[in-house]
Each structure stands twice: as structure tokens, then as C-alpha cells.
Amino acid sequence: MRFIGHAGLASDRRGGTPTRQTLAGAERVGIDCIEVDVCRSSDGTLLLRHDLSLPSGRPVSGTAFAEVRREDPDVLTLDEGAEVLSAGTIPVLVDLKDAADAEAVAQWLAARRDPQRWLVCSDDREALLTLRDRAPRVERWRGVPRVAPGRGEPVRRITAMALRSLLPARLARLAREVTAAGFTVDRWAVTPALCAAARGIDLPVAAWTVNHPAGARRMWACGVDYLTTDRVVEMRAALAAQDGAVTGRCDG
């Protein structure tokens, strides 16, 4: 089992805003990949922030960068975050929070000198096609199942559970549509059949977001390749008793 650090290892911060310190600490906790959530302000600045609403309730997408930083002084731009992460070697998974930002994110990724270190995930087909066309050297991971934005955790969970019996048969098509390099799957949709189907097309599965030992053990039993978590040390300890569950670091 390999580990992806969720939300820049900053989910306990208001808004899920990673800092230079949380990003710099990613190497020390021994993760195999760090996920960062990217959204865009109204004046086009790409930001690292999990939540799309500010403390005032205003949407990030409708607020200028200076105003976003006034409400959230610790928020980093994607450029600032990349500067910190460039000191390390682990892969960086960009979670596209709003499909409308796909073009801007694609342009940013296409300009990178180290595209092999960057991956991008979304559950939006058109966004991934934009990324494929504009930044073809960057791996695309398809999020499943697709849930309409803003529906909330209960609806997302119900959707995942309702679709999980159907997803295994759909994986090959979903991957082929966007030339996916892997899947990021809501933990409620993960089953042994889904993991077996992914292995059948030689693509890895990352289950998100798993923060409880019982859930980690269930994901391992199902056969997932990556665990996306806020609690890397605790999840690694929970799996340590599982024979062969924890492997060494990946090469990206």
C-alpha cells in the first residue's frame, strides 16, 4: 500500500489551506505522493485551497486574489506552493476543484519543466480532455464516481454506494475516454471487483479519503494501490500488522 497526503496535509486548517510548513513536511512523513487542491480567484490567480468558499461565505471564484488573501492570509498561490515542493522529489497530484479552471491549470502544467512529477485528477470528463490536449505530458487520473458539484457529503456517499456495483464494468471505457493513468475513487465506491477490474487494465486505484484504521484495512482487503489520507502515520500503523500491506516508496 502506498500513501497520498490529502489536501497538502492541511485538512485540519480552516479552509484546508496548506502552508509552506505543511508542504515542506510532506517528505518527512514518508508519503509517496502529495495531493494539492487548486482553485482560481476571480482575477485568475491559481490558489491552493480545499474549500471553495471563504470564511465570509463568498466563493473563491467570485473574489479577487487580494480579497481572498485578506480573509485567508496563509493561502498560497500555486506558484508559491510549487516553489516549496520543488525542493522535494515526491510526485504532486493536482486535484482540480472546479472544472471551469481546467484551461488555466492545463496552461500552468504545460509550462512546467518537470511534468513527470505532476499528475492531475478530476471527475469531470471535459476537464480531463482539456488537460490531455493542453498538457499531454502530465498524467490524468479519473475521479469516480462523478457527483455534481455542491451536492454535499451525504449525497456523494449515497451516489457512490448506489453506483459501486456498476463501476467495474465501466472502468475501461472511463479510462479510455481521457487516456487515464489511474483512478481516484471515493472509498464508498471501492469494492474488490472494482480493484480487480482496474488491475485487468493495468491501472492503479487510489481510495479517498481514508482516515480510520477500519477503513484502511478494508481498502487494503479490496486491493487498492494508494490510500489518500490526512493521517499518514496512523494509517500506516493500522496496516503494519497486515502481512505485506505496506511497501516501500514508489518512484512516481
C-alpha positions in Angstrom: 0.0 0.0 0.0 1.2 3.5 -0.9 0.1 6.8 0.7 -1.1 10.1 -0.8 -1.1 13.0 1.6 -4.6 14.6 1.3 -5.1 18.4 0.8 -1.5 19.3 1.3 -1.6 17.7 4.7 -3.6 20.7 5.9 -7.1 19.4 6.2 -7.3 20.4 9.9 -6.7 24.0 8.9 -9.7 26.2 8.2 -10.4 26.0 4.5 -7.9 23.2 4.0 -5.3 25.8 3.2 -1.7 24.3 3.2 1.2 26.4 4.3 4.8 26.3 3.4 5.4 24.3 6.5 2.8 21.6 5.8 4.1 21.2 2.2 7.7 21.1 3.3 6.9 18.5 5.9 5.5 16.1 3.3 8.8 14.4 2.7 9.4 13.8 6.4 6.2 11.7 6.9 7.2 9.4 4.1 4.3 9.8 1.7 4.5 8.6 -1.9 2.6 11.5 -3.4 1.1 14.8 -2.1 -2.3 16.0 -3.3 -3.0 19.7 -3.5 -6.4 21.2 -4.2 -6.3 24.0 -6.8 -9.0 26.7 -7.4 -8.9 30.1 -9.1 -9.8 33.6 -7.9 -11.9 35.9 -9.9 -8.8 37.6 -11.3 -7.3 34.4 -12.5 -4.8 33.5 -9.7 -4.5 29.8 -9.1 -4.6 29.0 -5.4 -4.0 26.1 -3.1 -7.3 25.7 -1.1 -9.6 22.8 -0.4 -12.7 24.7 0.3 -14.3 26.8 -2.5 -16.0 29.2 0.0 -14.2 31.7 2.1 -14.9 32.3 5.9 -17.3 35.1 4.8 -19.2 32.7 2.6 -18.1 34.3 -0.6 -16.9 31.9 -3.3 -13.2 32.0 -4.2 -14.1 32.0 -7.8 -16.0 35.3 -7.3 -13.4 37.0 -5.2 -10.2 38.8 -6.3 -6.9 37.3 -5.0 -6.2 40.3 -2.7 -9.5 39.8 -1.0 -9.0 36.1 -0.7 -5.7 36.6 1.0 -7.3 39.2 3.3 -9.7 36.6 4.5 -7.2 33.7 4.4 -3.7 35.2 5.0 -2.0 31.9 4.7 -3.3 30.9 1.3 -0.6 30.1 -1.2 -0.7 30.6 -4.9 0.1 27.5 -7.0 3.4 29.1 -8.0 4.3 29.6 -4.3 3.4 26.1 -3.4 5.3 24.7 -6.4 8.4 26.6 -5.2 8.2 24.9 -1.9 7.5 21.4 -3.4 10.3 21.8 -5.9 12.8 21.2 -3.0 11.5 17.6 -2.7 11.1 14.6 -5.0 7.7 13.2 -4.4 5.0 13.4 -7.1 2.3 16.1 -6.8 -1.3 15.3 -7.6 -3.3 18.4 -8.5 -7.0 18.0 -7.6 -8.9 20.3 -9.9 -11.6 21.6 -7.6 -13.6 23.4 -10.3 -13.8 22.0 -13.9 -14.1 25.6 -15.2 -10.4 26.1 -14.2 -9.2 23.3 -16.4 -7.8 25.5 -19.1 -5.8 27.7 -16.7 -4.4 24.7 -14.8 -3.5 23.0 -18.1 -1.6 26.1 -19.2 0.3 26.2 -15.9 1.2 22.5 -16.1 2.2 22.6 -19.7 4.8 25.2 -18.8 6.5 23.0 -16.1 10.0 21.8 -16.7 9.3 18.8 -14.6 6.0 17.4 -15.9 6.9 13.9 -14.8 6.4 15.0 -11.2 2.9 16.3 -11.7 -0.4 14.5 -12.0 -3.9 15.9 -12.2 -7.3 14.4 -11.2 -10.9 15.3 -11.8 -14.2 13.6 -12.1 -15.1 15.8 -15.0 -14.6 14.3 -18.4 -14.4 17.5 -20.4 -11.9 19.0 -17.9 -9.6 15.9 -18.3 -9.9 16.2 -22.1 -8.8 19.8 -21.9 -5.8 18.7 -19.8 -5.0 15.9 -22.2 -4.9 18.3 -25.1 -3.1 21.2 -23.4 -0.7 19.4 -21.1 -0.3 15.9 -22.6 2.9 15.1 -20.7 1.0 15.3 -17.3 -0.7 12.1 -16.2 -4.5 12.3 -15.8 -6.3 10.3 -13.0 -10.0 10.0 -13.4 -12.2 10.5 -10.3 -15.1 8.1 -9.9 -18.0 8.2 -9.4 -18.9 11.6 -10.8 -21.1 13.7 -8.4 -22.5 17.1 -9.3 -20.6 19.9 -7.5 -22.1 21.2 -4.3 -24.2 18.2 -3.5 -22.6 17.6 -0.2 -21.2 14.6 1.7 -24.5 12.7 2.2 -25.5 12.8 -1.4 -21.9 12.0 -2.5 -21.9 8.9 -0.2 -25.3 7.7 -1.4 -24.2 8.1 -5.0 -21.0 6.2 -4.5 -22.8 3.3 -2.8 -25.5 3.2 -5.4 -23.0 3.1 -8.3 -20.4 0.8 -6.9 -21.9 -2.4 -8.4 -21.8 -0.7 -11.9 -18.4 0.8 -11.9 -16.2 -2.2 -12.5 -17.7 -2.8 -15.9 -17.3 0.9 -16.8 -13.7 1.4 -15.8 -12.1 0.5 -19.2 -14.4 3.0 -21.0 -13.9 5.7 -18.4 -10.1 5.3 -18.7 -10.1 5.1 -22.5 -12.2 8.3 -22.9 -9.5 10.5 -21.3 -6.4 8.3 -21.6 -6.3 8.0 -17.8 -3.2 6.8 -16.0 -5.2 5.8 -12.9 -8.4 6.2 -10.8 -9.1 8.2 -7.7 -12.1 6.5 -6.2 -14.5 7.6 -3.4 -13.9 5.0 -0.6 -17.6 4.2 -0.5 -17.5 3.0 -4.1 -14.4 0.8 -3.6 -15.0 -3.0 -4.0 -12.8 -6.0 -4.7 -14.5 -6.2 -8.1 -13.5 -2.6 -8.9 -9.9 -3.1 -7.9 -9.8 -6.4 -10.0 -11.2 -4.5 -13.0 -8.5 -1.8 -12.6 -5.8 -4.5 -12.4 -7.2 -6.0 -15.6 -6.4 -2.8 -17.5 -3.2 -2.3 -15.6 -4.2 1.0 -13.9 -3.8 1.8 -10.2 -6.6 2.8 -7.8 -6.3 5.5 -5.1 -9.1 5.4 -2.5 -10.0 8.7 -0.8 -10.3 10.0 1.9 -9.5 7.3 4.4 -8.7 8.4 8.0 -9.8 5.5 10.2 -8.0 2.2 10.7 -11.0 0.0 9.9 -11.4 1.8 6.6 -7.8 1.5 5.8 -7.9 -2.2 6.4 -11.0 -2.6 4.2 -9.3 -0.7 1.4 -6.3 -3.0 1.7 -8.5 -6.0 1.6 -10.2 -4.7 -1.5 -6.9 -4.3 -3.2 -6.4 -0.6 -3.6 -2.9 0.6 -4.6 -2.9 4.0 -2.9 -4.6 5.4 0.3 -5.4 9.1 0.3 -5.4 10.2 3.9 -4.9 13.1 6.3 -3.4 10.7 8.9 -0.5 9.0 7.1 1.3 7.8 10.3 -1.8 6.4 11.9 -3.0 4.6 8.7 0.5 3.1 8.1 0.5 1.8 11.7 -3.0 0.4 11.2 -1.8 -1.6 8.2 1.5 -2.6 9.6 0.1 -5.8 11.0 -1.3 -6.8 7.6 1.2 -9.1 6.0 2.8 -7.3 3.1 0.4 -4.4 3.2 2.9 -1.6 3.4 5.6 -1.4 0.7 8.5 0.9 0.1 8.3 4.3 -1.6 7.3 4.5 -5.2 9.3 6.1 -7.9 6.4 8.3 -9.0 
